Amino acid sequence: MLATAQFIMVLDTTVMNVSLSAVVKDLNTTVADLQLAITMYALTMAAFMLTGGKLGDVWGRRRTFAIGLVVYGTGSLTTALSPNLTVLLVGWSLVEGLGAVLIIPAIASLTAGNYQGRDRALAYGILGGIAAAGAAAGPLIGGWFTTELSWRYVFAGESVCVVILLLFVRIIQDAPPLRRPKLDPLSIVLSALGLGLLVFGILRSSAWGLLAAKGGPEINGHVIMPFGLSICPFLIGTGLGIIFLFLLRQEQLERQGRDPLMPSVLRKVVQLKAGLTMLTAQQLVLNGTFFVLPVYLQMVLGKDALQTGIAILPLSAGVIVLSLGGARLASRFSPRALVAWGMVVLLVSIFVMLSAVSQKLDSGLFAVAMLLFGAGIGLCASQLGNVIMSSVPQEQSSDAGGLQGTAQNLGAALGTALIGAVLLSSLTTGFHSKVSANDALSASTQSAVVDRTSAGVPAASISDVEKALATTDLPAAEQQQITDDYAAAELDALKQALLAAALFALIGLWVSRRLPSEPLARAPGDAEDDAVLDAAPAAA
């Protein structure tokens, strides 16, 4: 039950990523707008996950899990029927996100409540493997449905799966909460607003500029540019300030003897902080790279959604083998060692991917990169759930589950926003630079192209660029020059986005030093053999 729900949660985003070009065309929107939808989905979950975790203590974890399934299924059905981007934003980014807010912490806390010791390590290893497998299977499942039928069938199918899960939800064991805490509305507002402004500012930096203003929101036709700068750093700074106020509010509530949304004592648990930070870094690299890959495969190589899924398929093998193998290795090696090796493999995979992109390869070397990338993610995913949830006592499992969901989805939102921003801003800058330096274009054409794309150059396939240029009165020779400049700029932007992903993987490797240096599956002095964990792959 819990593993199936976990699979659906992860499958959702990867399906949207691999169906990117089909959704853009179907809803008559742009890659940048779909980037907004993907980021807002993760942002909704990151902003309200603490609240969702606390509601598990208020309503009971099994009931919260069931309510979340109903909300999530409603959002999935709305997404499947979306006629435009606005409805997609409501159904997928908002309603589905709010359903996941209730489901994800409940999965973590119900697992903690039903398993102990070695069994808990194995359970979290399996959940990590299932989550990673969902990320790996999503491209293939979404690709097949998108190519043969429609991307809408995947979301309709999720609604059906939710109904089936609801029929069996009573078989889950759940101990009643020892006490029912009261939610503080101000804490909910501060956490959601702070995280929302932080990620939204990063997201819009590709369109509005990170420091120098390239655009911005308008009031009565006037672009908002504080002190002549982009509004993005002010959004980010305000978000960080509100998060600081949220932390102060939690301390105030504790002094008053009231229930905080996030107990301050959790901020002092070294193992918990290390696990959450590492999970954020892993999700940032994973989701940022998954946003870039479909752009490369579909926009540069011209693959459809199914071909994209097949190209990413080797990633599945790496994820499944290493995530399940990681559960077995947890009895012999520390989380620090396993996660560090996972990040090293991730770094290697990204540089292999860069080599494949440079040569415009769609097989061989690219498949090796996918296999290594999956292996790195699988190693990390097999460890971090247990690191986080084993760091707190059972009565705080809902709080830890909420923090885990927040870290996971904050990382996802930041990955899509940051690496997506690198991709789109590099594309605009590179295209303008190449057009301006192209002596085969007249000065008037250079000026016109730069002016027409001053608000940003969208990621598009070469055929779409050719079709757009064919509607202009430019000479055929100049159209070809502009198309060539765009193709070169798009490839350069992809490389820069992958380099950004490599940088974050390197940061993750440094952060992994803070993880526990002893195996969590074996308590100190425990001489029992490892037969249980040796059977992990078969059990999973």
Beta strands, then each sheet from edge to edge (+ up, - down):
strand 1: 218-219
strand 2: 222-223
sheet 1: 1+ 2-
end
